Every structure is written in C-alpha cells, then in structure tokens.
Amino acid sequence: MQDRIDNPFRGRGLPGLGPLPISTTDGVARLLSRCPVHNETPLFEMPGLARRAGVDRVSVKDERPRMGLGSFKALGAAHAIARAAAETVEGGDWARALEGHVFVTASAGNHGLSVAAGARVFGARAVVFLARTVPDSFAAALAAKGAEPVRAGATYEESMEAAEKVATDNGWTLLSDSSWPGYTDWPRRVMEGYLQMAAEAVGQIAAPPTHVLLQAGVGGMAAAVAAHLRLVWGDAPRIVIIEPATAPALLDSIRGERVVTSRGPPSCMGRLDCKTPSLIALAGLSRDADQFVTLADDEVEEAIRTLAAGGLETSPSGGAGLAALLCGLKLGPEARVLAFVTEGAVDG
C-alpha cells in the first residue's frame, strides 16, 4: 500500500462541485426489465480470503458475467443509449430507434464495449478512440461488437481529447464515462446504470457490511455505488476507494481540494489508469467516501495471482478492491467487507 488519506470532506463534499450522482434506481430498473439478456450477477462469500485478511467476512459482488460483456460497464453506456432510444422510438421499432446517430467515445476497453453494444441494439454507429497502451485484444473485441476502434494518443486523456474533437467536428454525440465542467448530462446517465449493481448487492448480502471497497479510475462506478449505498445504509459502512499509485486522481484531488490531474507512468490496472477524475464522481465521493488508498502495480499483480490460485480469476483492474485486503489494508477482526470484482481476467 503506497498512500492513504482519510476524507476531511465526508458528509458535506468539496464545495463548488456538481452535479452529484443519481442515487435512486427506479429509472435503470425500468429499462433493464425490457432487456432480454439482463440477469442479476452473483454475490458470494470468500471465507479463505477473510481468514487471510484477518476480517470476519468478505462478500464479493461478481460483475464478470454481466449481460455477456464481461464487465460492469455493460450497465453504463448501454443504459444511457437505451434512454435516448426510449425518447425517440416510434411504433416499437427499437432496432431503428437511433438509426443515423453516431456515438463517439474514448475508452480503455470496457466502456467502449458498452457503447458498441448499445449502439448496435438501437441502430446507431459507435466510434471508440483508444490510447496506444490499450491492448489489441480490446480493439478486436470492439470491432467484433460492430464498433470502429481508432488509435489516438499515448494516454486515456489524449484519446478523449481526440474523441471530443471528432464529435465537435462531425456533430456526433460524445458519450464519455467521465465528466467535466459543461459536460455532465451523458456521463450522469452512464453512472446511473451502475446503480443496478449496488441495488442487487443490497438485496443479496446477508447483512450490511462494515466496510465497502471500491476501485476507481475516473470514479464513475465508485461514486454511483457509494451514493446508492449511502441512500440505503446511511453512514454506517466505511467506504474505501482504491486507485493505482501512478494514477491517484481522486486522492490527489481530495488532498488538493479541487480537480487535480495526476502524473505518473502507465499502470497494470489499465482501466483504472485515469489521471483526471470525473467531476460528478469527485463531487459524490468527496461527500460519500471515508478513505482513499493507492496500491502499487507489483503488489496488485501478486494479489491477483493469489486470487487466481484460490479460484477467482480477474484482472488487476477488476480485482483491485479485493487486492487491497492482500496488500496491507487493516480493517480489524470484526470487519464485514463488501467488494466488487468488475471484470474477468483480461490483459492490461
């Protein structure tokens, strides 16, 4: 474990930021009820990991089978696109509801897959910009889903700049999972989709946890889940945010009391390797999170190998929350931990 800070803004949030994440699940639940491939993902217990980490219980919400896309991201962009389709569909022709529409985004992989899947379902086109560090396997997966992958820039931030320019030049819809001043509507709807995984976990877990571990890149998933858990469970659970040591965008922003762009080399936690936080996510987590910690690549890679040896295969990005338990995060013998495995054992 590299760095940690307790959140001095807990309960009130950083001043001047907004909007806050949506916390109620009514909207996403209605849309998902119409989706033929939607099913709850499982929640299971890991008693062996609990013993090793010195805690009472470890409950894991497993997003690897989510809607056949292998990641929680299936709930995000596809949900935002489905909302747009619901506003334009005529005569029940959902397959052509967004015909002629082009969605463009930047992604480290999974968000792009959700954009691609949503666009294809409703007759739109998807163009996904990828930094040079994103594995070729993600580009191939995007193409297989009908998207057009485009390489641009050395970092996620540079690929996002390229996507934003193309959207402006061509009149396309920029569909990012991050947000910044003047761009909040679409990412807020993306984040709304992530509420489903939190709502399912609340209904599946035997008893409310004492601690919740949430890995974060730009912070959209973590902020959405935290907002819903605060709505349901109040102040009781201690919510801990985990970031790569080379991309501590949220931790640096809390420490700096403003949006801060971090500096550092690429991380093995590729989907978490985001140097600038989402404005909405920072607003929500500055209110809802109790602590921010960072993990080094080498300790996460070792922890992921340990998890795989125990039968849980995931990536450094997908298992960073659980990895914190194996990397020295001390929670105490009475701790009941809820963590989220957000993707399968993919590259990067």
N, C-alpha and C positions, 0 to 999 in steps of 0.2 A: 504494500500500500504506500503510495507516494505522498499524498496530501489529503487533508480533510479540514473542513470548517463547519462549524455549526451556523445555521442561518439566523442572522440577527433580525431579519425582517419577517420571520414566521408569524402568521396570523394577520399581517397587515399588508405585506408585499412592498416591493420597491415603489416609491412614489413616481407618478407620471407615466407609468407604463400601461398598456392596454391594447385591445380589449382582453378580458380574461377568457380562459377556455370555457366552453359549454360543459355543464356538469350533469345534466339530465339526459336520459337515454331514450325518451319517447320517440324522437324523430328517427334515429337509426334503427330502432327495433321495428318500426312500421315498414321501413324499406327492406330490411333483411327478411321479413316474413314473406316477401314476394320472391325471394331468391331461391331457386331450386337446389343450389349447391351449398346453402348455408346450414351448418350444424354447429352446435356447441363444441368447443375444443375441450379436452380433458383437463382435470386438475388431479394431481396425485401427490402422495407423500414420499419423502426420501429420508427414512429413519437412519440409514447409514451415514448420510451426509450430516444429519442433525447431530449424531454422536461425534463425528469427526470435528464439527464446528463448535461443539460444546453448547448446543442450544437444545431446547425441549422438542421443537418440531420444525420441519421445513416442508411447506406446501408449495407445489410448483404448478403454475398455470402454463400449459403446453400449447404454444401457438404454431408449432411446426405443421400440423395438418390443416391449418385454416384455409378453407374453401379451395383446396387443391393448389394453392400458390406457395405453400411452404413458409409462410411468414405472416405475422400480424398485420403487415402492410396491406394485405388484401382488404382489410376493413376501411382503409383510409381514402385514397384517391378514388377507388371504385364507388365508394359511398357518395363522395362529392359529385361525381359524374352522374350517378343514379338520381341524385336530387335535381340536377339540371335537366335530365331526361324527363323526370316526372312533371316538370314545369312546361315542357314543350310537346309531349307525346300526343298524338292525335289518333283516335279510333283504335286505341290499344296496340298500335304498331310500334312496340318498344324497340324492335331491331333497327328501325329507321328514325328513331326519335331525335338523334343528333347527327343525322346524315349531313355531310358537308362541313361539319365542325372539326377543327384541329386543336388538340391539346398538346402543349409542349411543356417539358419539364427537364430538370436535371436530377440525377439520381445516382446513388451508389449501388443501385440494383433493385431492391425490393419495392421501393416506392414506384419506380418505373414500371415494374410488373403490374402493379395495381392500376396505374394509369392505362397501360396497354390492355389489361383485361376489361376495365370499364369502358374504354373507348370501343373496343370490338363488340361488346354486348349491345351497345346502343347506336352502332353505325357510324361512329366518329373515327378520326385518324389520330394516332399517337406518335409524337416525335420525342425521343428521350436523349438528352445530352449526357455523356459520361466522361468523367475525367480519365486521364491516361492510366491512373492507378487502379481503376475498376477492372476486375478480372474479365477476360474474354468470355468466360462461361456465362456471365450476366448479359453481355451483349448478345450472345447466341440465344439465351432464354427470352430476351426481349423480342428478338426477331421472330422466334417461334410463336410468340403471342400476337404477332401482327404489327408490332411497333417498328419504327425506324430508328435504330440506335445511331448516334452521331458522337464521335470523339471530339472533345474540346477542352483544353486546359489541363494543367497539372493537378489541380485540386477541385474539390466539390464546388467551392466558391467560384472558381473561374468557369466551370461548366455551367453554373447557374447564371452567371453574367452573360454567357453566350446564349443560353436559352431565353433569357429576358429580352435580349436584343432581337432575336429572331421573332419572338412573339410580337414585339412592338412593330417591327418592320413589315410583318405579314398579316397583322390583325388576328393572330391566333390567341387562344386562351392559355395564359401561363398558369399551370397547376402545380404549385410548389407545396411541399410539406413544411416549409419554413415560412416565416412572416417577417415583415419589416415595416417601418412607417409608410403608410399609404397602400400597403398590400396585406390585407388581413382576412378578407371575406372567404376566399377559396381555402386557404390553409386552416381557417377555423372550422370549416366543414369537413376537411380531411381529418382533423383532430377529433371531431365529433364521432366519426366512425370508430375510432379506437375505444370509445366508451363501452362498446359492446363487450370487450374482453374483461373490463373491470366489472361490469354488471354480472357477467357469467361467474366470475371468481367469487363475488359476494354470495351468489346463490349456491355455489358448490362447496365452499370451505366449511369445515365443521364448526369453527368458532373464529371470531375476529382475531387477526394476528396482532402481535405487539409491535412488529416491525415489517415494513414493506420495502423491498429492494427493487429499484427501477433503474435500468441502464438508459443512458441518454446520448443522443447525437446533437441534433438541433433542439431536442427536448419535447417534441410534439406528443409522442406516446406517453412519456413520463408525466407530462403536465395534464393530459387528459385523464389518465388513470388516477393520478393523485387528486384531481378535482372531484371525480366521482366518489372516490373512497372517503374523502373528507365529508362529502354530502351525506353518505350513508353511515359512516363510522365516527364522524366527528374528529376530535383532536386526539383520540386515544392512540392510534398506531403511530409509531415513529417512522417517517418516510425518509429513506436514504437514497440519494441519487448517485449513480456510479458513472464516471466518464474516463476516457483514456487520459493518461498523464500527458500525452502530447497534444491533446485537444480538450483542455478543460474550460470550454467556452462558458458553461453555466457557473462553475465555481469562480472563474475569473471575473465574471460579470457581477456575481453577488459580492465578491470582495471589492470590486471597483465601483459598486453601486450604480452601474449603468451597463448598457450593452457593450461588451468588450470582445474584440476579435483576438483569439489566442494565436500563438505562434508555436510551431513545432513540426518535426518530421512526420511522415505518414505513419499510421498505426496499423497493427494487425487487426484491430477492431474496426474494419473498414466502414461499416455502416454507422459507426459512432464517431468516425473521424471527421467531425464538422467543427470548424474553427469559430463560427459565429452562431450564437443561439437564435432561435426563433423568438421574435418579440412577444408573441402571445404566450409561448411556453415559459419564457423568463418571467413574465408577469404572474403566471399561475404558480410556478414553482417557488418564486420568491415569497409567495403567500403560504403555500401548502407544504413545502419540503422542510424537513428538520435539519438535514445534514447533506453535504456534498463531499464525495471522496473520489480520488483518482487512483487508477491502477496502471502499473507498468506492463508493457507488452509481454515481457518474458514471464512474469508471474501469472498473467492471464492464460498464456499458452500452456503453461504447466497445469493450471487448474482445469482447463478444457480437456487435456489428456486424462486427468484424474476422473472427470465426469464421464468421459467416454468409456474408460475402463470399468466404471460402475454401471454402464448400460445406457447412459444419457448422452446421445451424440448431438452436438450443436457446434456453432462457430464461436470464435472469440466475441463477436458482436452479440450473438444470440444468448450467450451464457454469461455475460459479464456480471450480471447481478448475482447469480449463484457463485461465480468465481470470487466475488468479494469475501464470501464466507470462508474460502480456502486460502485467502491472501491476508489474513490477519484482522478482519473486521470482527471485533469482540462485542457481542450483544448480550452475553450473560446466560446462565443455565436455564432460566425460565422463559427465554425468548421463544415466541412462536412466529416463525418467519414466513412471509408470502413473497415469492419471487416469480418472475416471468421468463420462460425460455421463448425467445421471439423468432427464432429461425432454426433451420436444420444445419447440418454440418457442411456448409458451403465454403468455397475458397474466399479468403480475404475478410 
